Amino acid sequence: MSAVTGRNSAQIALLWIVVLISALAVAYASHVCRQKYDQLTALEREKNQLQVAYGKYLLEQSAWGSLQRIETMAKEGLDMHSPQPQEIIMVKR
């Protein structure tokens, strides 16, 4: 009986070690998962901020590049005007 009891004790000890290693692996996997989720959340937040900034830059670009604005700046700031038909010279090759 003693040999069987010793063998059972060794098996139980081995099973306890396996359970402990498994528990540590689960804890480590949970920790890594939380870290990756936090990283994902931060990257999504940064993506949203960049999308907002991109939208603002597109609006700014369209405001600066509008033909009406360019024409107004040319007339007011540079004292330019649209040429009369007789002022237009056609250049031919």
C-alpha positions in Angstrom: 0.0 0.0 0.0 2.9 2.3 0.7 4.2 2.2 -2.9 0.7 3.1 -4.2 0.3 6.0 -1.8 3.8 7.3 -2.7 2.9 7.1 -6.3 -0.4 8.9 -5.8 1.4 11.6 -3.8 3.9 12.1 -6.7 1.0 12.3 -9.2 -0.9 14.8 -7.0 2.2 16.9 -6.6 2.8 16.8 -10.4 -0.8 17.8 -11.1 -0.5 20.7 -8.6 2.6 21.9 -10.4 0.8 21.6 -13.8 -2.2 23.5 -12.4 0.0 26.2 -10.9 1.9 26.7 -14.2 -1.4 26.8 -16.1 -2.7 29.5 -13.7 0.4 31.5 -14.2 0.1 31.2 -17.9 -3.6 32.4 -17.8 -2.6 35.3 -15.6 0.2 36.3 -18.0 -2.0 35.9 -21.1 -4.6 38.2 -19.4 -2.0 40.8 -18.6 -0.7 40.8 -22.2 -4.3 41.0 -23.5 -5.0 44.0 -21.3 -1.8 45.7 -22.5 -2.6 45.1 -26.1 -6.2 46.4 -25.6 -4.9 49.6 -23.9 -2.5 50.0 -26.8 -5.3 49.5 -29.3 -7.5 52.1 -27.5 -4.7 54.7 -27.5 -4.1 54.1 -31.2 -7.8 54.4 -32.0 -7.9 57.7 -30.0 -4.9 59.0 -32.0 -6.5 57.9 -35.3 -9.7 59.8 -34.4 -7.6 63.0 -33.5 -5.7 62.7 -36.8 -8.9 62.3 -38.8 -10.3 65.5 -37.1 -7.1 67.4 -37.9 -7.2 66.1 -41.5 -10.7 67.3 -41.9 -9.8 70.7 -40.6 -6.8 70.9 -43.0 -9.0 70.0 -45.9 -11.4 72.8 -45.0 -8.5 75.2 -44.7 -7.1 74.1 -48.0 -10.4 74.6 -49.8 -10.8 78.0 -48.2 -7.3 79.1 -49.3 -7.6 77.7 -52.7 -11.0 78.9 -53.8 -10.9 80.9 -57.0 -13.1 83.6 -55.5 -10.7 84.2 -52.7 -7.7 84.3 -55.1 -9.6 86.8 -57.3 -10.5 89.0 -54.3 -6.9 89.0 -53.1 -5.6 89.9 -56.6 -8.0 92.8 -56.9 -7.7 94.2 -53.4 -4.1 93.4 -52.5 -2.4 93.6 -55.8 -4.7 96.1 -57.5 -5.2 93.8 -60.4 -8.3 93.6 -62.7 -9.7 91.3 -65.3 -8.5 92.4 -68.8 -10.9 93.9 -71.3 -11.2 92.0 -74.6 -9.0 94.6 -76.4 -6.3 94.1 -73.8 -6.0 90.3 -74.5 -3.1 89.4 -76.7 -3.2 85.9 -78.3 0.2 84.3 -78.6 0.7 81.9 -81.4 3.5 79.6 -82.1 
